[in-house]
Amino acid sequence: MLEKSFFYQEILHKGREEGRLKERLSGIELALDVKFGAEGLALMPEILQFSDLDILRTIQKGILIVNTLDELQEIIQSIQTPPNEITEHEHS
């Protein structure tokens, strides 16, 4: 009976979502450590700001294809700044 409750289903869904988020972040942390060591792990506080699984998947894939931390930083920056957002100096 409880399993059919809307609130029970919401709590269950939220728990699964949090589990996937933690799993993705753990994978990112491992990839950063293996590929870039302590320097790569220094990016984790910035990456922890994201909670969207698709964005985190993009970052994780980025770690696998880039050769430098600068390239990875560019990927993260492109995520943080939507492409349709034009700044004043780009307008001139």
N, C-alpha and C positions, 0 to 999 in steps of 0.2 A: 504494500500500500504506500509506504513512504517513498519508494522508488519512483512512483508516478507523480509525486508532488513537484510542482513548478520550482519551488525553492530548493528542493533536493537536487533537481536537475541543474539548476544554476550553479550551485555550490560544486557539484561534480564537474561541470564544464570549466568553471574557473580553476579548479584544482588541476585539471588536465592541461589547461592553457599555461598555468604557472610551471608545470612540470616540463612542458615543451620549451618554454622560455629558458629555464635553468639548464636544460640539456643543450640548447643551442649556444648559450653563453659559455658553457663548459667546453664545448667543441671549439669555439673561437679562442678561448684562453689556451687550450692545448695546442692549436695550430700556431698561434702567435709564439708560444714558448718554443715549440719545435723548430719553427722556421727562423725566428728572429731573437730568441732568448729574452733576457731581461728588458732589452730595448723595446721589443714587441709588446711585452706585458705591460709596459708603461702606458700603452694605449687603452687598456681595459677601463679605466675610469671614464674615458670619453665614450667608449662603446656601451658601457652600462647605462648610459642615458637613453638608449633605444630600447623600446619594449615591443616593437612590431617584428613579428617573426620573419616577414618577407625582407625587411631591411637587414635584419641580422643574418639572414641567409645570403644576401648580397655581399655583406662584409666578409662572411666566412668564405664564400667563393673567391672574393677579391684576394684574400690572404693566399689562396692557392695559386693564383695566376700572376700576382705581382712579383717583382724581383727585389724591390726595395721598400722600406717603410715609407718613403716619400710618396711612392706610387699608391700605397695603401691609404695614406693620409689624404691624397687627392680623391679617392673613392669616397671616403668618409665625409670630406668637405662637400662633395657633390650631392651627397644625401642630405646634408644639413642645410644646403642652400638650394631650394627648388629652382629648376632651370628657368621658369618664367619670372623669377624675381630679378628685376634689373635694378642695379644700384646706380646712384647718381653719376659716378665716374665712368661707368660703362655706357651711359647715355650720351656722353659728349663725344 
